[in-house]
Structure formats: structure tokens, C-alpha cells
Amino acid sequence: RALLVKGEVEEAVGSLRRAIQLAPDDANAHAELGKALSYRGDYAGALRELERAVAIEPGHREAQGYLRELRR
């Protein structure tokens, strides 16, 4: 998240992908990756990651909110 705040989107994407390799069922990592992908314009990838976050943790409010925004 700190990398996204600093505007370092590509670094954040790489870091989050590595985190997901280590912990594939980490809903927060998938949600953050979805957000990072949307920042770089990869909306299909963002939707996929956000949907994965919600599949892992159905009550994940942040992922649900980003999904609503992207689906508009």
C-alpha cells in the first residue's frame, strides 16, 4: 500500500504479485493488486483480482467498493 501512496504503481504490482505467490488466499493482497492494476489502466486484471478477493473473503468491504466503482 505504501508504494501506491507514493505513486510507485509498477513496484507495487510486482510486490503484490510476489505476496500472492507466497499467500495465494490473502484477500487483502488481491484487493490491493486490483487497485494497483486499475491505477495503471488494466481494468480487466483489476476486476479479476478484486473478484478473487471477494471470493476469498465475501465481506471484504474495500474490494467490494472497488468492484462497484469499476463496474460503473
N, C-alpha and C positions, 0 to 999 in steps of 0.2 A: 504494500500500500504506500509506503514512503516513497518508492520510486515513482509511482503515479502522481503523487502530490508534487514531486519535483519536476514532473513533465518528462520523465525518462521512460517513455512507453515501451520501447523495444527491450530495454533492460528488464522492465517489469514482466513483459511477456515471457522472456527466457527464464527468468527466475521462477515465475509461477508454473511454467511447464515442468521445470525440474522438481518443484514441490509436489506437483501432481503425480510425477513418476514415483516419488517416494511414498506418497499417501494418496492413492487414487480415489479414495472415498472422502476426501476433505472438501466438504461443501463450500467452505469459505474460499479455498484456493480456486475452485471452479468459478465461483461468483466474481472474484477479483480478476481472474483471467478473462472472463466475459466482459467485464468493464474495460479492461485494458484493450481487448480486441476491438471493442466499439470505438474507443478513442482513436484507433488507427484506421477506422473505416471498414473493418472486417465484421460486418453485421451478421453474416451467416455463422461465422465462427463464434461470435458473441452469443447469439441465440443458442447455439449448441451447448456452450459451456454453462450458460445460465439455466437452461433446461436440465442439464446434468446436476447442477447444484440443487435445484428444487426436487429432482428425483431422489437425491441422496437425503435431503432434509426438507420435506414438504413445507415446513413452517419458516423457511429461510426468507425473512421479510425483505432484506436487501436485494436478493436475487429476484424475488417476485416483483419488486418495484422496478428494477431494470428491465425485466421482461416486458412489463406493461408499457414502459417508455419505448422500447424498441419495436413493439408490435403496433404502435400507433401509425 
